[in-house]
Amino acid sequence: MAKEKKSLQKNIESLEKKKRKGKLTDIEIEKENIKISKQQIKIKELEADVEDAQKKLGKVRN
């Protein structure tokens, strides 16, 4: 999960850098925002999976 968070942060920084330089069209900016949103969703899903697994593990141990 740390790998995904690092990748997300890298993509956000890259997008901001490209926006500052004016190298992206409005459509390209939106595509990058969608890509970032998908990464955020994936991270949230992974966090939920980890939480569920921890709950199940806690039930098994008790």
C-alpha positions as CSV (number, residue, x, y, z in Angstrom):
1,M,0.0,0.0,0.0
2,A,2.9,2.3,0.6
3,K,4.0,1.8,-3.0
4,E,0.5,3.0,-4.2
5,K,0.6,6.0,-1.9
6,K,4.1,7.0,-3.2
7,S,2.9,6.6,-6.8
8,L,-0.1,8.7,-6.1
9,Q,2.0,11.5,-4.6
10,K,4.4,11.3,-7.5
11,N,1.5,11.7,-10.0
12,I,0.0,14.6,-8.1
13,E,3.3,16.4,-8.0
14,S,3.9,15.7,-11.7
15,L,0.5,17.1,-12.6
16,E,1.1,20.2,-10.6
17,K,4.5,20.7,-12.2
18,K,3.0,20.3,-15.7
19,K,0.1,22.7,-14.9
20,R,2.6,25.3,-13.7
21,K,4.6,25.0,-16.9
22,G,1.4,25.2,-19.0
23,K,2.2,22.0,-20.9
24,L,-1.3,20.5,-20.5
25,T,-4.6,21.2,-22.3
26,D,-7.8,21.2,-20.2
27,I,-8.6,17.7,-21.5
28,E,-5.2,16.4,-20.4
29,I,-5.6,17.9,-17.0
30,E,-9.0,16.2,-16.6
31,K,-7.5,12.9,-17.7
32,E,-4.8,13.2,-15.1
33,N,-7.3,14.1,-12.5
34,I,-9.3,11.0,-13.3
35,K,-6.2,8.9,-13.2
36,I,-5.4,10.3,-9.7
37,S,-9.0,9.8,-8.5
38,K,-8.8,6.1,-9.6
39,Q,-5.6,5.7,-7.7
40,Q,-7.2,7.2,-4.6
41,I,-10.1,4.8,-4.9
42,K,-7.8,1.9,-5.2
43,I,-5.9,3.0,-2.1
44,K,-9.2,3.4,-0.1
45,E,-10.3,-0.1,-1.3
46,L,-6.9,-1.6,-0.2
47,E,-7.3,0.1,3.2
48,A,-10.8,-1.3,3.6
49,D,-9.5,-4.8,2.7
50,V,-6.7,-4.5,5.3
51,E,-9.2,-3.4,7.9
52,D,-11.6,-6.3,7.1
53,A,-8.7,-8.7,7.3
54,Q,-7.6,-7.4,10.6
55,K,-11.2,-7.7,12.0
56,K,-11.4,-11.3,10.8
57,L,-8.0,-12.0,12.3
58,G,-9.1,-10.5,15.6
59,K,-12.2,-12.8,15.6
60,V,-10.1,-15.9,14.8
61,R,-7.7,-15.1,17.6
62,N,-10.5,-14.7,20.2
